[in-house]
């Protein structure tokens, strides 16, 4: 009989069943799993809309209040920085706080501060306005980190055999939020003024809170003995961390919103590698890079952006289950404590890239132009893809040698057993 804490029942060791079994499970979602999907989709959509709504009109309003372009950039950039710090903390203490409470509380605070952002135009201009912008933006980043860290852990707990597929599918709601936020915010701003976009979206997020309190299951787990430092010092996790940071930096550089999900486990590692290599090529052709001697054209730019969205998704979605699998292989216990560490690490690494991408991208664009800046961004992705591919090749070679050695030892033991005793 299936245990109530495991909606998918018994599963093979390591948390990854065969592709066929995964497809069977996906056709028979339990009620609990459906509720988890609804909750995760709601936070992905709502938080990304709240995050992206600032773009069309906030810089202009901030300038009216006496904020310089540098300060406005810092107001945007501080979000990723504090998301990074908060992700590490919440990932470590997820089990102590409780995944459901962290999820709901993060969503509640995020909705509340989004409403508060809508009344900042009533604050006196100058230092007071700037300080309040930083305070509200930082609070939003911390609440977002709490909700997303909890959401990733709950998803991995509810779908242990389908982590990559489920998380990849739900990325469509993140993309939808990023796509809908700016035009919706711009329309509401032009039609009703500064306050309405923030207040409306904030209230929508707040209305999702009681829904998630009712439908989100409550997973309990004992605190683990492992730390972020032990997780990130695993060679495989360190290389995947490099990939995640380079990818999120690229998203911050261009902010595309496409993604792709992975269906079969044995393809996971190579999608991670080749997706990053294709991403590197995309950035080389965006300018295009001067050494390619190709004339920039609109159709080429659009085509490259589409390919880049797909290739980035190829690398991004397998990263979470690969880190989780590596942690389990290296003695990390299965449960929410490890899921919290992995979720927090993933969110923190993404925030590092999201901070470096626009910051370095803006600086390089000003100094050397878009063509060379995009080429350097591609070089980062190329390096991480090659390093990751080299690691997988070495890992495969090491496992083959170990398997051959075990076969030889096994054969020798059989021969020894067949020899008669000479007494």
DRENKESE-581263 format. One line per field, with one value per residue (C-alpha): x negated, y negated, z; residue in three letters. Coordinates in Angstrom, 1 decimal. Last residue first. Example, Ala and Ser with C-alpha at 12.3 -4.5 7.8 and 13.67 -1.06 7.14 Angstrom:
BEGIN
x: [-13.7 | -12.3]
y: [1.1 | 4.5]
z: [7.1 | 7.8]
rest: [SER | ALA]
//
This chain:
BEGIN
x: [-44.7 | -44.4 | -40.8 | -39.4 | -39.3 | -35.7 | -35.6 | -38.8 | -37.5 | -34.4 | -36.4 | -38.6 | -35.6 | -34.1 | -37.4 | -37.5 | -33.9 | -34.5 | -37.6 | -35.6 | -32.8 | -35.3 | -37.0 | -33.6 | -32.7 | -35.9 | -35.4 | -31.8 | -32.9 | -35.8 | -33.3 | -30.8 | -33.5 | -34.7 | -31.1 | -30.6 | -33.9 | -32.9 | -29.5 | -30.9 | -33.5 | -31.0 | -28.5 | -31.1 | -32.3 | -28.8 | -28.7 | -32.0 | -30.5 | -27.4 | -29.8 | -31.8 | -28.7 | -26.9 | -29.6 | -33.1 | -32.8 | -29.1 | -28.0 | -30.6 | -29.2 | -25.6 | -26.3 | -28.5 | -25.6 | -22.8 | -24.3 | -26.1 | -23.0 | -20.9 | -24.0 | -24.3 | -20.6 | -20.5 | -23.3 | -21.2 | -18.0 | -19.8 | -21.6 | -18.3 | -16.5 | -19.4 | -19.6 | -15.8 | -15.6 | -18.3 | -16.3 | -13.0 | -13.9 | -16.4 | -19.6 | -22.9 | -25.4 | -27.2 | -24.9 | -22.0 | -23.7 | -24.6 | -20.9 | -19.7 | -22.3 | -21.3 | -17.6 | -18.1 | -20.3 | -18.1 | -15.8 | -18.5 | -20.5 | -17.7 | -15.9 | -18.9 | -18.9 | -15.2 | -15.4 | -18.6 | -17.0 | -14.2 | -16.6 | -18.8 | -15.9 | -14.8 | -18.3 | -18.8 | -15.5 | -16.5 | -19.9 | -23.4 | -26.1 | -28.4 | -32.2 | -32.5 | -35.3 | -32.9 | -30.6 | -27.1 | -25.8 | -23.6 | -25.7 | -28.2 | -25.4 | -23.6 | -26.8 | -27.2 | -23.6 | -24.2 | -27.1 | -25.0 | -22.2 | -24.8 | -26.0 | -22.8 | -21.0 | -23.9 | -23.3 | -19.6 | -19.4 | -19.6 | -16.7 | -14.1 | -11.5 | -13.3 | -11.5 | -12.1 | -12.3 | -11.4 | -11.5 | -14.3 | -15.8 | -18.8 | -21.7 | -19.7 | -18.9 | -22.6 | -23.6 | -21.1 | -22.7 | -26.3 | -25.3 | -23.5 | -26.4 | -29.0 | -26.7 | -26.6 | -30.4 | -30.4 | -27.6 | -29.8 | -32.9 | -31.1 | -32.1 | -28.7 | -26.9 | -29.5 | -29.3 | -25.5 | -25.4 | -24.6 | -23.2 | -19.5 | -16.6 | -13.7 | -10.8 | -7.2 | -5.2 | -2.1 | 0.1 | 1.2 | 4.9 | 6.3 | 3.4 | 2.9 | 6.3 | 6.0 | 2.8 | 4.0 | 6.1 | 2.9 | 1.3 | 4.4 | 4.3 | 0.6 | 1.4 | 4.2 | 2.3 | -0.9 | 0.8 | 3.3 | 0.9 | -1.0 | 2.0 | 5.3 | 5.1 | 1.4 | 0.3 | 2.8 | 1.5 | -2.1 | -1.6 | 0.2 | -2.4 | -5.3 | -3.8 | -2.4 | -5.7 | -7.5 | -4.4 | -4.0 | -7.7 | -7.2 | -4.1 | -5.9 | -8.6 | -5.9 | -6.5 | -10.3 | -9.7 | -7.4 | -9.6 | -12.8 | -11.4 | -9.5 | -10.4 | -10.3 | -7.1 | -5.6 | -8.9 | -10.6 | -7.6 | -7.6 | -11.3 | -10.9 | -7.9 | -9.7 | -12.7 | -10.3 | -8.2 | -11.1 | -13.1 | -10.1 | -9.7 | -13.3 | -13.2 | -10.0 | -11.5 | -14.5 | -12.3 | -10.2 | -13.3 | -15.2 | -12.2 | -11.6 | -15.2 | -14.9 | -11.7 | -13.2 | -16.4 | -14.7 | -11.0 | -8.5 | -6.4 | -3.0 | -4.5 | -5.4 | -1.8 | -1.9 | -5.1 | -3.1 | -0.7 | -3.7 | -4.9 | -1.7 | -1.6 | -5.2 | -4.6 | -1.6 | -3.5 | -6.5 | -4.2 | -2.4 | -5.5 | -7.5 | -4.4 | -4.1 | -7.8 | -8.2 | -10.4 | -12.8 | -12.7 | -13.4 | -16.3 | -19.2 | -17.3 | -15.8 | -19.2 | -20.8 | -17.8 | -17.8 | -21.3 | -20.8 | -17.4 | -19.1 | -21.5 | -18.9 | -16.5 | -19.4 | -19.9 | -16.6 | -17.1 | -20.7 | -19.8 | -17.5 | -20.4 | -22.7 | -20.0 | -19.6 | -16.6 | -15.1 | -11.4 | -10.7 | -13.6 | -11.8 | -8.6 | -10.5 | -12.4 | -9.0 | -7.2 | -7.9 | -10.1 | -8.4 | -5.9 | -8.5 | -8.8 | -5.1 | -4.3 | -7.1 | -5.7 | -2.1 | -2.9 | -5.5 | -3.5 | -0.3 | -1.9 | -3.5 | -0.2 | 1.7 | -0.9 | -0.9 | 2.9 | 2.7 | 0.1 | 2.4 | 5.3 | 3.1 | 1.8 | 2.3 | 1.1 | -2.2 | -2.8 | -2.7 | -5.1 | -7.5 | -7.3 | -8.2 | -11.1 | -12.6 | -12.4 | -14.5 | -14.5 | -17.8 | -16.5 | -13.4 | -10.0 | -7.2 | -4.1 | -3.7 | -2.0 | -4.7 | -3.7 | -0.5 | -2.4 | -1.3 | 0.0]
y: [30.5 | 29.1 | 27.8 | 28.2 | 25.1 | 24.0 | 21.3 | 19.8 | 19.6 | 17.8 | 15.4 | 14.6 | 14.0 | 11.6 | 9.7 | 9.3 | 8.2 | 5.6 | 4.3 | 3.9 | 2.0 | -0.3 | -1.0 | -1.7 | -4.0 | -6.0 | -6.4 | -7.7 | -10.1 | -11.4 | -11.9 | -13.6 | -16.0 | -16.9 | -17.7 | -19.9 | -21.8 | -22.2 | -23.6 | -25.9 | -27.3 | -27.8 | -29.5 | -32.0 | -32.4 | -33.3 | -36.1 | -37.3 | -37.2 | -39.2 | -41.9 | -41.9 | -42.5 | -44.8 | -47.4 | -47.5 | -49.8 | -50.7 | -47.2 | -45.7 | -47.7 | -47.0 | -43.2 | -43.2 | -44.4 | -42.8 | -39.3 | -39.5 | -39.9 | -37.3 | -35.0 | -35.2 | -34.9 | -31.6 | -30.3 | -31.2 | -29.7 | -26.4 | -26.3 | -26.9 | -24.2 | -21.8 | -22.5 | -22.3 | -19.0 | -17.7 | -18.5 | -17.6 | -14.0 | -11.5 | -11.6 | -13.0 | -10.2 | -11.0 | -9.3 | -11.2 | -14.6 | -13.7 | -12.8 | -16.1 | -18.1 | -16.3 | -16.8 | -20.6 | -21.0 | -19.0 | -22.0 | -24.6 | -23.1 | -22.2 | -25.4 | -27.5 | -25.7 | -26.4 | -30.1 | -30.5 | -29.0 | -31.5 | -34.4 | -33.2 | -33.2 | -36.7 | -38.1 | -36.4 | -37.8 | -41.3 | -41.3 | -41.8 | -41.3 | -38.4 | -38.8 | -36.1 | -37.9 | -40.8 | -38.6 | -38.8 | -40.6 | -37.7 | -35.1 | -34.5 | -34.6 | -31.8 | -29.7 | -29.8 | -28.7 | -25.8 | -24.8 | -25.1 | -23.0 | -20.5 | -20.0 | -19.9 | -18.0 | -15.5 | -15.1 | -14.6 | -12.2 | -9.1 | -10.5 | -10.7 | -13.5 | -16.8 | -20.1 | -23.0 | -26.7 | -30.1 | -33.4 | -35.6 | -38.2 | -39.3 | -39.8 | -38.5 | -35.3 | -35.0 | -35.5 | -32.8 | -30.4 | -31.2 | -30.8 | -27.5 | -26.1 | -27.0 | -25.4 | -22.2 | -22.2 | -22.5 | -19.9 | -17.4 | -18.2 | -17.9 | -21.1 | -22.6 | -20.0 | -19.9 | -23.7 | -23.8 | -21.6 | -18.0 | -16.8 | -16.7 | -18.0 | -15.6 | -15.7 | -16.9 | -17.5 | -19.6 | -19.4 | -22.6 | -22.8 | -24.9 | -27.3 | -27.5 | -28.9 | -31.2 | -32.7 | -33.0 | -36.1 | -37.8 | -37.3 | -38.8 | -41.7 | -42.4 | -42.4 | -44.9 | -47.2 | -47.2 | -47.9 | -50.5 | -52.8 | -54.4 | -55.7 | -54.3 | -53.8 | -54.3 | -52.4 | -49.6 | -49.1 | -49.3 | -46.8 | -44.4 | -44.8 | -44.3 | -41.4 | -39.2 | -37.9 | -37.4 | -35.8 | -33.5 | -32.5 | -31.6 | -29.7 | -27.9 | -27.0 | -24.7 | -22.1 | -22.1 | -21.6 | -18.7 | -17.0 | -17.5 | -16.2 | -13.2 | -10.2 | -12.1 | -14.0 | -15.1 | -15.6 | -17.3 | -19.6 | -20.4 | -21.3 | -23.5 | -25.3 | -25.8 | -27.5 | -29.5 | -30.8 | -31.7 | -33.3 | -35.4 | -36.6 | -37.7 | -39.4 | -41.2 | -42.5 | -43.7 | -45.6 | -47.2 | -48.4 | -49.6 | -51.5 | -53.0 | -54.2 | -55.8 | -57.6 | -58.9 | -59.9 | -62.2 | -62.5 | -62.4 | -59.2 | -59.3 | -57.7 | -54.8 | -53.7 | -51.0 | -49.5 | -48.8 | -46.6 | -44.6 | -44.5 | -42.7 | -40.2 | -39.2 | -39.0 | -36.6 | -34.5 | -34.0 | -33.2 | -30.5 | -28.8 | -29.1 | -27.7 | -24.8 | -23.9 | -24.0 | -26.4 | -23.8 | -21.7 | -24.7 | -25.9 | -25.5 | -26.2 | -29.3 | -30.7 | -30.0 | -31.3 | -34.5 | -35.4 | -34.9 | -36.6 | -39.5 | -39.9 | -39.3 | -42.0 | -44.4 | -44.7 | -46.5 | -49.1 | -49.3 | -50.1 | -52.8 | -54.2 | -54.3 | -56.0 | -58.7 | -58.8 | -62.3 | -61.4 | -62.2 | -59.8 | -57.1 | -57.5 | -57.1 | -54.1 | -52.5 | -52.6 | -49.6 | -47.5 | -47.4 | -44.7 | -42.0 | -40.9 | -41.1 | -39.1 | -36.6 | -36.2 | -35.5 | -33.0 | -30.9 | -31.2 | -30.1 | -27.3 | -25.8 | -25.8 | -24.3 | -21.6 | -20.8 | -20.5 | -18.1 | -16.0 | -15.7 | -14.6 | -11.9 | -12.1 | -8.9 | -9.7 | -11.2 | -7.9 | -5.9 | -8.3 | -8.0 | -4.2 | -4.3 | -6.6 | -4.2 | -5.3 | -7.9 | -8.4 | -6.9 | -3.5 | -2.4 | -3.7 | -2.7 | -5.0 | -8.0 | -10.2 | -9.5 | -10.8 | -8.9 | -5.6 | -3.5 | 0.0]
z: [2.1 | -1.4 | -1.7 | -5.1 | -7.4 | -8.3 | -5.6 | -6.7 | -10.3 | -9.1 | -7.1 | -10.1 | -12.3 | -9.7 | -9.4 | -13.2 | -13.4 | -10.5 | -12.3 | -15.6 | -13.8 | -12.1 | -15.4 | -17.0 | -14.1 | -14.5 | -18.2 | -17.7 | -15.0 | -17.3 | -20.1 | -17.8 | -16.5 | -20.0 | -21.0 | -17.9 | -18.6 | -22.3 | -21.4 | -18.7 | -21.2 | -24.0 | -21.7 | -20.6 | -24.2 | -25.2 | -22.7 | -24.2 | -27.7 | -26.5 | -25.1 | -28.4 | -30.5 | -28.0 | -27.8 | -26.2 | -23.2 | -22.8 | -23.8 | -21.4 | -18.5 | -19.2 | -19.6 | -16.5 | -14.4 | -16.4 | -16.3 | -12.9 | -10.8 | -12.7 | -12.7 | -8.9 | -8.5 | -10.4 | -8.2 | -5.1 | -6.4 | -7.3 | -3.9 | -2.0 | -4.0 | -3.5 | 0.3 | 0.7 | -1.2 | 1.1 | 4.2 | 2.5 | 2.2 | 0.8 | 2.8 | 1.3 | 1.0 | -2.2 | -4.7 | -3.1 | -3.6 | -7.2 | -7.9 | -6.5 | -8.5 | -11.7 | -10.8 | -10.6 | -13.6 | -16.1 | -16.5 | -17.2 | -20.0 | -22.5 | -21.4 | -22.5 | -25.8 | -26.4 | -25.5 | -27.5 | -30.6 | -30.4 | -29.8 | -32.7 | -35.1 | -34.1 | -34.5 | -37.9 | -39.1 | -38.0 | -39.8 | -38.5 | -41.3 | -40.8 | -40.5 | -37.9 | -36.1 | -35.3 | -33.2 | -34.6 | -32.7 | -31.8 | -33.6 | -30.9 | -28.3 | -30.1 | -30.3 | -26.5 | -26.1 | -28.4 | -26.2 | -23.1 | -24.5 | -25.6 | -22.0 | -20.0 | -22.8 | -22.5 | -18.8 | -19.0 | -22.0 | -19.7 | -17.6 | -20.3 | -20.6 | -20.3 | -20.4 | -22.6 | -21.8 | -23.4 | -21.5 | -22.9 | -20.6 | -22.7 | -20.3 | -17.3 | -19.1 | -20.1 | -16.5 | -15.5 | -17.9 | -16.8 | -13.2 | -13.8 | -15.8 | -13.1 | -10.5 | -12.7 | -12.4 | -8.6 | -8.3 | -10.2 | -8.2 | -4.8 | -3.0 | -3.5 | -1.4 | 1.5 | 1.7 | 1.5 | 4.6 | 5.7 | 9.0 | 7.9 | 9.8 | 10.1 | 7.6 | 7.3 | 4.1 | 4.4 | 1.3 | -0.5 | -1.1 | 1.8 | 2.5 | -1.3 | -1.8 | 1.2 | -0.3 | -4.0 | -3.1 | -1.9 | -5.3 | -7.0 | -4.6 | -5.4 | -9.1 | -8.7 | -6.3 | -8.4 | -11.7 | -10.1 | -8.4 | -11.3 | -13.4 | -14.6 | -18.4 | -19.1 | -16.0 | -16.6 | -20.1 | -19.1 | -16.3 | -18.6 | -21.3 | -18.8 | -16.7 | -19.4 | -20.9 | -17.5 | -16.1 | -19.1 | -18.8 | -15.2 | -16.1 | -18.9 | -16.3 | -14.8 | -17.6 | -16.9 | -13.2 | -13.9 | -16.5 | -14.5 | -11.2 | -12.7 | -10.5 | -7.2 | -8.0 | -4.7 | -2.9 | -5.9 | -6.2 | -2.5 | -2.6 | -5.7 | -4.1 | -0.8 | -2.5 | -4.7 | -1.8 | 0.4 | -2.4 | -3.4 | 0.1 | 0.3 | -3.1 | -2.2 | 1.1 | -0.9 | -3.4 | -0.6 | 1.3 | -1.8 | -3.0 | 0.5 | 0.6 | -2.8 | -1.8 | 1.4 | -0.3 | -2.9 | -3.4 | -0.6 | -0.6 | -2.4 | -5.5 | -3.3 | -3.0 | -5.7 | -4.2 | -1.1 | -3.1 | -4.3 | -0.7 | 0.3 | -2.5 | -1.8 | 1.9 | 1.4 | -1.2 | 1.1 | 4.0 | 2.0 | 0.7 | 4.0 | 5.9 | 3.4 | 3.5 | 7.3 | 9.2 | 10.6 | 7.4 | 5.2 | 7.4 | 5.0 | 1.8 | 3.5 | 4.3 | 0.9 | -1.0 | 1.2 | 0.2 | -3.5 | -3.5 | -1.7 | -4.6 | -7.3 | -6.0 | -5.4 | -9.2 | -10.0 | -7.2 | -8.2 | -11.8 | -10.6 | -8.5 | -11.5 | -13.6 | -11.0 | -8.6 | -8.0 | -7.8 | -11.4 | -12.3 | -10.3 | -12.3 | -15.6 | -14.3 | -13.0 | -16.4 | -18.7 | -16.5 | -13.1 | -14.0 | -14.4 | -10.7 | -10.0 | -13.1 | -12.2 | -8.7 | -9.8 | -12.6 | -10.7 | -7.4 | -9.0 | -11.0 | -7.9 | -6.1 | -9.0 | -9.4 | -5.7 | -5.8 | -8.8 | -6.9 | -3.9 | -6.0 | -7.5 | -11.0 | -13.0 | -16.5 | -15.1 | -13.3 | -16.5 | -18.2 | -15.3 | -15.5 | -19.2 | -18.6 | -16.0 | -12.3 | -10.7 | -6.9 | -6.2 | -5.1 | -7.1 | -6.2 | -3.8 | -3.8 | -6.0 | -3.5 | -0.9 | 2.5 | 2.6 | 2.1 | -0.8 | 0.0]
rest: [UNK | UNK | UNK | UNK | UNK | UNK | UNK | UNK | UNK | UNK | UNK | UNK | UNK | UNK | UNK | UNK | UNK | UNK | UNK | UNK | UNK | UNK | UNK | UNK | UNK | UNK | UNK | UNK | UNK | UNK | UNK | UNK | UNK | UNK | UNK | UNK | UNK | UNK | UNK | UNK | UNK | UNK | UNK | UNK | UNK | UNK | UNK | UNK | UNK | UNK | UNK | UNK | UNK | UNK | UNK | UNK | UNK | UNK | UNK | UNK | UNK | UNK | UNK | UNK | UNK | UNK | UNK | UNK | UNK | UNK | UNK | UNK | UNK | UNK | UNK | UNK | UNK | UNK | UNK | UNK | UNK | UNK | UNK | UNK | UNK | UNK | UNK | UNK | UNK | UNK | UNK | UNK | UNK | UNK | UNK | UNK | UNK | UNK | UNK | UNK | UNK | UNK | UNK | UNK | UNK | UNK | UNK | UNK | UNK | UNK | UNK | UNK | UNK | UNK | UNK | UNK | UNK | UNK | UNK | UNK | UNK | UNK | UNK | UNK | UNK | UNK | UNK | UNK | UNK | UNK | UNK | UNK | UNK | UNK | UNK | UNK | UNK | UNK | UNK | UNK | UNK | UNK | UNK | UNK | UNK | UNK | UNK | UNK | UNK | UNK | UNK | UNK | UNK | UNK | UNK | UNK | UNK | UNK | UNK | UNK | UNK | UNK | UNK | UNK | UNK | UNK | UNK | UNK | UNK | UNK | UNK | UNK | UNK | UNK | UNK | UNK | UNK | UNK | UNK | UNK | UNK | UNK | UNK | UNK | UNK | UNK | UNK | UNK | UNK | UNK | UNK | UNK | UNK | UNK | UNK | UNK | UNK | UNK | UNK | UNK | UNK | UNK | UNK | UNK | UNK | UNK | UNK | UNK | UNK | UNK | UNK | UNK | UNK | UNK | UNK | UNK | UNK | UNK | UNK | UNK | UNK | UNK | UNK | UNK | UNK | UNK | UNK | UNK | UNK | UNK | UNK | UNK | UNK | UNK | UNK | UNK | UNK | UNK | UNK | UNK | UNK | UNK | UNK | UNK | UNK | UNK | UNK | UNK | UNK | UNK | UNK | UNK | UNK | UNK | UNK | UNK | UNK | UNK | UNK | UNK | UNK | UNK | UNK | UNK | UNK | UNK | UNK | UNK | UNK | UNK | UNK | UNK | UNK | UNK | UNK | UNK | UNK | UNK | UNK | UNK | UNK | UNK | UNK | UNK | UNK | UNK | UNK | UNK | UNK | UNK | UNK | UNK | UNK | UNK | UNK | UNK | UNK | UNK | UNK | UNK | UNK | UNK | UNK | UNK | UNK | UNK | UNK | UNK | UNK | UNK | UNK | UNK | UNK | UNK | UNK | UNK | UNK | UNK | UNK | UNK | UNK | UNK | UNK | UNK | UNK | UNK | UNK | UNK | UNK | UNK | UNK | UNK | UNK | UNK | UNK | UNK | UNK | UNK | UNK | UNK | UNK | UNK | UNK | UNK | UNK | UNK | UNK | UNK | UNK | UNK | UNK | UNK | UNK | UNK | UNK | UNK | UNK | UNK | UNK | UNK | UNK | UNK | UNK | UNK | UNK | UNK | UNK | UNK | UNK | UNK | UNK | UNK | UNK | UNK | UNK | UNK | UNK | UNK | UNK | UNK | UNK | UNK | UNK | UNK | UNK | UNK | UNK | UNK | UNK | UNK | UNK | UNK | UNK | UNK | UNK | UNK | UNK | UNK | UNK | UNK | UNK | UNK | UNK | UNK | UNK | UNK | UNK | UNK | UNK | UNK | UNK | UNK | UNK | UNK | UNK | UNK | UNK | UNK | UNK | UNK | UNK | UNK | UNK]
//
